[in-house]
Amino acid sequence: MEVVYPRDKFGTECFLWGVENGDWSPGRSKFGFGVSNVANGDGDYVQFMDFPINGEMVQHYYFNRQNVTNIFLDIARGSTEHFSENDKAVAAEMIRRGYVAAGY
């Protein structure tokens, strides 16, 4: 299914919604929005502003999984020569999920 995103007055694709009386209790709001920032020891970080309109939220894969974040950032930096077999298995899972392009 191809999602057609609404556009704001400037033509930017986005979603905006409000909830009456500030009630965000389950079942009240039809949408969820997740924000997550995960950093490595060098101060590099992955930031997610996740919206589940297209399926699973990505932030849950990285949140509180420092090893996964470190592997992702190493791939982004092109530093994969030190990967262990376990690191390679995590990288393969990222490729399977579409978080990383094959051929890293």
PyMOL commands that place a pseudoatom at each C-alpha (Angstrom):
pseudoatom trace, name=CA, resn=MET, resi=1, chain=A, elem=C, hetatm=0, pos=[0.000, 0.000, 0.000]
pseudoatom trace, name=CA, resn=GLU, resi=2, chain=A, elem=C, hetatm=0, pos=[1.358, 3.386, -0.994]
pseudoatom trace, name=CA, resn=VAL, resi=3, chain=A, elem=C, hetatm=0, pos=[0.770, 5.973, 1.731]
pseudoatom trace, name=CA, resn=VAL, resi=4, chain=A, elem=C, hetatm=0, pos=[-0.125, 9.445, 0.504]
pseudoatom trace, name=CA, resn=TYR, resi=5, chain=A, elem=C, hetatm=0, pos=[1.053, 11.936, 3.084]
pseudoatom trace, name=CA, resn=PRO, resi=6, chain=A, elem=C, hetatm=0, pos=[-0.881, 15.142, 3.643]
pseudoatom trace, name=CA, resn=ARG, resi=7, chain=A, elem=C, hetatm=0, pos=[0.964, 18.377, 2.952]
pseudoatom trace, name=CA, resn=ASP, resi=8, chain=A, elem=C, hetatm=0, pos=[1.100, 21.529, 5.013]
pseudoatom trace, name=CA, resn=LYS, resi=9, chain=A, elem=C, hetatm=0, pos=[0.580, 24.990, 3.509]
pseudoatom trace, name=CA, resn=PHE, resi=10, chain=A, elem=C, hetatm=0, pos=[4.232, 25.047, 2.405]
pseudoatom trace, name=CA, resn=GLY, resi=11, chain=A, elem=C, hetatm=0, pos=[3.949, 21.736, 0.553]
pseudoatom trace, name=CA, resn=THR, resi=12, chain=A, elem=C, hetatm=0, pos=[5.885, 19.689, 3.132]
pseudoatom trace, name=CA, resn=GLU, resi=13, chain=A, elem=C, hetatm=0, pos=[4.612, 16.163, 3.706]
pseudoatom trace, name=CA, resn=CYS, resi=14, chain=A, elem=C, hetatm=0, pos=[3.678, 15.788, 7.360]
pseudoatom trace, name=CA, resn=PHE, resi=15, chain=A, elem=C, hetatm=0, pos=[1.122, 14.659, 9.891]
pseudoatom trace, name=CA, resn=LEU, resi=16, chain=A, elem=C, hetatm=0, pos=[-0.345, 16.933, 12.509]
pseudoatom trace, name=CA, resn=TRP, resi=17, chain=A, elem=C, hetatm=0, pos=[-2.973, 15.947, 15.008]
pseudoatom trace, name=CA, resn=GLY, resi=18, chain=A, elem=C, hetatm=0, pos=[-4.416, 17.177, 18.249]
pseudoatom trace, name=CA, resn=VAL, resi=19, chain=A, elem=C, hetatm=0, pos=[-6.078, 15.560, 21.209]
pseudoatom trace, name=CA, resn=GLU, resi=20, chain=A, elem=C, hetatm=0, pos=[-8.833, 17.301, 23.131]
pseudoatom trace, name=CA, resn=ASN, resi=21, chain=A, elem=C, hetatm=0, pos=[-8.163, 18.049, 26.807]
pseudoatom trace, name=CA, resn=GLY, resi=22, chain=A, elem=C, hetatm=0, pos=[-4.649, 16.613, 26.542]
pseudoatom trace, name=CA, resn=ASP, resi=23, chain=A, elem=C, hetatm=0, pos=[-5.958, 13.041, 26.934]
pseudoatom trace, name=CA, resn=TRP, resi=24, chain=A, elem=C, hetatm=0, pos=[-3.328, 10.721, 25.396]
pseudoatom trace, name=CA, resn=SER, resi=25, chain=A, elem=C, hetatm=0, pos=[-4.666, 7.619, 27.098]
pseudoatom trace, name=CA, resn=PRO, resi=26, chain=A, elem=C, hetatm=0, pos=[-4.700, 4.320, 25.137]
pseudoatom trace, name=CA, resn=GLY, resi=27, chain=A, elem=C, hetatm=0, pos=[-7.561, 4.111, 22.686]
pseudoatom trace, name=CA, resn=ARG, resi=28, chain=A, elem=C, hetatm=0, pos=[-8.078, 7.856, 22.752]
pseudoatom trace, name=CA, resn=SER, resi=29, chain=A, elem=C, hetatm=0, pos=[-5.423, 8.806, 20.235]
pseudoatom trace, name=CA, resn=LYS, resi=30, chain=A, elem=C, hetatm=0, pos=[-5.233, 6.864, 16.975]
pseudoatom trace, name=CA, resn=PHE, resi=31, chain=A, elem=C, hetatm=0, pos=[-1.531, 7.583, 16.441]
pseudoatom trace, name=CA, resn=GLY, resi=32, chain=A, elem=C, hetatm=0, pos=[1.684, 7.208, 18.381]
pseudoatom trace, name=CA, resn=PHE, resi=33, chain=A, elem=C, hetatm=0, pos=[4.933, 9.026, 17.867]
pseudoatom trace, name=CA, resn=GLY, resi=34, chain=A, elem=C, hetatm=0, pos=[8.255, 7.830, 19.210]
pseudoatom trace, name=CA, resn=VAL, resi=35, chain=A, elem=C, hetatm=0, pos=[11.389, 9.865, 19.764]
pseudoatom trace, name=CA, resn=SER, resi=36, chain=A, elem=C, hetatm=0, pos=[14.684, 8.251, 20.688]
pseudoatom trace, name=CA, resn=ASN, resi=37, chain=A, elem=C, hetatm=0, pos=[18.295, 9.431, 20.809]
pseudoatom trace, name=CA, resn=VAL, resi=38, chain=A, elem=C, hetatm=0, pos=[21.008, 6.809, 21.293]
pseudoatom trace, name=CA, resn=ALA, resi=39, chain=A, elem=C, hetatm=0, pos=[24.712, 7.770, 21.409]
pseudoatom trace, name=CA, resn=ASN, resi=40, chain=A, elem=C, hetatm=0, pos=[27.985, 5.867, 21.278]
pseudoatom trace, name=CA, resn=GLY, resi=41, chain=A, elem=C, hetatm=0, pos=[31.127, 6.538, 23.323]
pseudoatom trace, name=CA, resn=ASP, resi=42, chain=A, elem=C, hetatm=0, pos=[32.463, 8.966, 20.700]
pseudoatom trace, name=CA, resn=GLY, resi=43, chain=A, elem=C, hetatm=0, pos=[29.396, 11.197, 20.964]
pseudoatom trace, name=CA, resn=ASP, resi=44, chain=A, elem=C, hetatm=0, pos=[27.943, 10.085, 17.611]
pseudoatom trace, name=CA, resn=TYR, resi=45, chain=A, elem=C, hetatm=0, pos=[24.244, 9.402, 17.873]
pseudoatom trace, name=CA, resn=VAL, resi=46, chain=A, elem=C, hetatm=0, pos=[21.231, 7.982, 16.132]
pseudoatom trace, name=CA, resn=GLN, resi=47, chain=A, elem=C, hetatm=0, pos=[18.060, 10.039, 16.432]
pseudoatom trace, name=CA, resn=PHE, resi=48, chain=A, elem=C, hetatm=0, pos=[14.637, 8.711, 15.573]
pseudoatom trace, name=CA, resn=MET, resi=49, chain=A, elem=C, hetatm=0, pos=[11.374, 10.499, 15.201]
pseudoatom trace, name=CA, resn=ASP, resi=50, chain=A, elem=C, hetatm=0, pos=[9.285, 7.460, 14.493]
pseudoatom trace, name=CA, resn=PHE, resi=51, chain=A, elem=C, hetatm=0, pos=[5.709, 7.231, 13.275]
pseudoatom trace, name=CA, resn=PRO, resi=52, chain=A, elem=C, hetatm=0, pos=[4.178, 3.787, 12.742]
pseudoatom trace, name=CA, resn=ILE, resi=53, chain=A, elem=C, hetatm=0, pos=[2.097, 4.676, 9.682]
pseudoatom trace, name=CA, resn=ASN, resi=54, chain=A, elem=C, hetatm=0, pos=[4.213, 2.330, 7.531]
pseudoatom trace, name=CA, resn=GLY, resi=55, chain=A, elem=C, hetatm=0, pos=[4.568, -0.479, 10.054]
pseudoatom trace, name=CA, resn=GLU, resi=56, chain=A, elem=C, hetatm=0, pos=[6.977, -1.255, 12.867]
pseudoatom trace, name=CA, resn=MET, resi=57, chain=A, elem=C, hetatm=0, pos=[8.651, 1.634, 14.612]
pseudoatom trace, name=CA, resn=VAL, resi=58, chain=A, elem=C, hetatm=0, pos=[12.434, 1.550, 14.103]
pseudoatom trace, name=CA, resn=GLN, resi=59, chain=A, elem=C, hetatm=0, pos=[13.416, 3.196, 17.378]
pseudoatom trace, name=CA, resn=HIS, resi=60, chain=A, elem=C, hetatm=0, pos=[12.577, 0.070, 19.398]
pseudoatom trace, name=CA, resn=TYR, resi=61, chain=A, elem=C, hetatm=0, pos=[15.281, -1.854, 17.547]
pseudoatom trace, name=CA, resn=TYR, resi=62, chain=A, elem=C, hetatm=0, pos=[17.985, 0.544, 18.751]
pseudoatom trace, name=CA, resn=PHE, resi=63, chain=A, elem=C, hetatm=0, pos=[16.719, 1.828, 22.099]
pseudoatom trace, name=CA, resn=ASN, resi=64, chain=A, elem=C, hetatm=0, pos=[18.627, 0.312, 25.059]
pseudoatom trace, name=CA, resn=ARG, resi=65, chain=A, elem=C, hetatm=0, pos=[20.713, -1.820, 22.669]
pseudoatom trace, name=CA, resn=GLN, resi=66, chain=A, elem=C, hetatm=0, pos=[24.087, -0.108, 22.752]
pseudoatom trace, name=CA, resn=ASN, resi=67, chain=A, elem=C, hetatm=0, pos=[25.795, -2.828, 20.689]
pseudoatom trace, name=CA, resn=VAL, resi=68, chain=A, elem=C, hetatm=0, pos=[23.263, -2.372, 17.872]
pseudoatom trace, name=CA, resn=THR, resi=69, chain=A, elem=C, hetatm=0, pos=[23.712, 1.401, 17.926]
pseudoatom trace, name=CA, resn=ASN, resi=70, chain=A, elem=C, hetatm=0, pos=[27.503, 1.042, 17.855]
pseudoatom trace, name=CA, resn=ILE, resi=71, chain=A, elem=C, hetatm=0, pos=[27.341, -1.346, 14.889]
pseudoatom trace, name=CA, resn=PHE, resi=72, chain=A, elem=C, hetatm=0, pos=[24.965, 0.946, 12.992]
pseudoatom trace, name=CA, resn=LEU, resi=73, chain=A, elem=C, hetatm=0, pos=[27.221, 3.967, 13.545]
pseudoatom trace, name=CA, resn=ASP, resi=74, chain=A, elem=C, hetatm=0, pos=[30.329, 1.961, 12.580]
pseudoatom trace, name=CA, resn=ILE, resi=75, chain=A, elem=C, hetatm=0, pos=[28.610, 0.964, 9.327]
pseudoatom trace, name=CA, resn=ALA, resi=76, chain=A, elem=C, hetatm=0, pos=[27.698, 4.612, 8.665]
pseudoatom trace, name=CA, resn=ARG, resi=77, chain=A, elem=C, hetatm=0, pos=[31.339, 5.597, 9.235]
pseudoatom trace, name=CA, resn=GLY, resi=78, chain=A, elem=C, hetatm=0, pos=[32.604, 2.770, 6.996]
pseudoatom trace, name=CA, resn=SER, resi=79, chain=A, elem=C, hetatm=0, pos=[34.480, 1.136, 9.858]
pseudoatom trace, name=CA, resn=THR, resi=80, chain=A, elem=C, hetatm=0, pos=[33.509, -2.541, 9.712]
pseudoatom trace, name=CA, resn=GLU, resi=81, chain=A, elem=C, hetatm=0, pos=[36.857, -4.360, 9.474]
pseudoatom trace, name=CA, resn=HIS, resi=82, chain=A, elem=C, hetatm=0, pos=[36.851, -5.087, 13.218]
pseudoatom trace, name=CA, resn=PHE, resi=83, chain=A, elem=C, hetatm=0, pos=[33.369, -6.698, 13.224]
pseudoatom trace, name=CA, resn=SER, resi=84, chain=A, elem=C, hetatm=0, pos=[33.089, -9.986, 15.093]
pseudoatom trace, name=CA, resn=GLU, resi=85, chain=A, elem=C, hetatm=0, pos=[30.821, -12.794, 13.903]
pseudoatom trace, name=CA, resn=ASN, resi=86, chain=A, elem=C, hetatm=0, pos=[28.138, -11.480, 16.270]
pseudoatom trace, name=CA, resn=ASP, resi=87, chain=A, elem=C, hetatm=0, pos=[28.509, -7.948, 14.866]
pseudoatom trace, name=CA, resn=LYS, resi=88, chain=A, elem=C, hetatm=0, pos=[28.136, -9.343, 11.339]
pseudoatom trace, name=CA, resn=ALA, resi=89, chain=A, elem=C, hetatm=0, pos=[24.975, -11.173, 12.388]
pseudoatom trace, name=CA, resn=VAL, resi=90, chain=A, elem=C, hetatm=0, pos=[23.523, -7.916, 13.761]
pseudoatom trace, name=CA, resn=ALA, resi=91, chain=A, elem=C, hetatm=0, pos=[24.512, -6.114, 10.539]
pseudoatom trace, name=CA, resn=ALA, resi=92, chain=A, elem=C, hetatm=0, pos=[22.807, -8.842, 8.490]
pseudoatom trace, name=CA, resn=GLU, resi=93, chain=A, elem=C, hetatm=0, pos=[19.637, -8.350, 10.550]
pseudoatom trace, name=CA, resn=MET, resi=94, chain=A, elem=C, hetatm=0, pos=[19.782, -4.593, 9.887]
pseudoatom trace, name=CA, resn=ILE, resi=95, chain=A, elem=C, hetatm=0, pos=[20.046, -5.322, 6.168]
pseudoatom trace, name=CA, resn=ARG, resi=96, chain=A, elem=C, hetatm=0, pos=[17.113, -7.749, 6.356]
pseudoatom trace, name=CA, resn=ARG, resi=97, chain=A, elem=C, hetatm=0, pos=[15.010, -5.110, 8.118]
pseudoatom trace, name=CA, resn=GLY, resi=98, chain=A, elem=C, hetatm=0, pos=[16.008, -2.455, 5.570]
pseudoatom trace, name=CA, resn=TYR, resi=99, chain=A, elem=C, hetatm=0, pos=[17.848, -0.248, 8.084]
pseudoatom trace, name=CA, resn=VAL, resi=100, chain=A, elem=C, hetatm=0, pos=[21.165, -0.652, 6.228]
pseudoatom trace, name=CA, resn=ALA, resi=101, chain=A, elem=C, hetatm=0, pos=[21.805, -1.168, 2.504]
pseudoatom trace, name=CA, resn=ALA, resi=102, chain=A, elem=C, hetatm=0, pos=[23.515, -4.405, 1.502]
pseudoatom trace, name=CA, resn=GLY, resi=103, chain=A, elem=C, hetatm=0, pos=[27.162, -4.087, 0.571]
pseudoatom trace, name=CA, resn=TYR, resi=104, chain=A, elem=C, hetatm=0, pos=[28.174, -2.144, 3.635]
for i in range(1, 104): cmd.bond("trace and resi %d" % i, "trace and resi %d" % (i + 1))
show_as sticks, trace
zoom trace
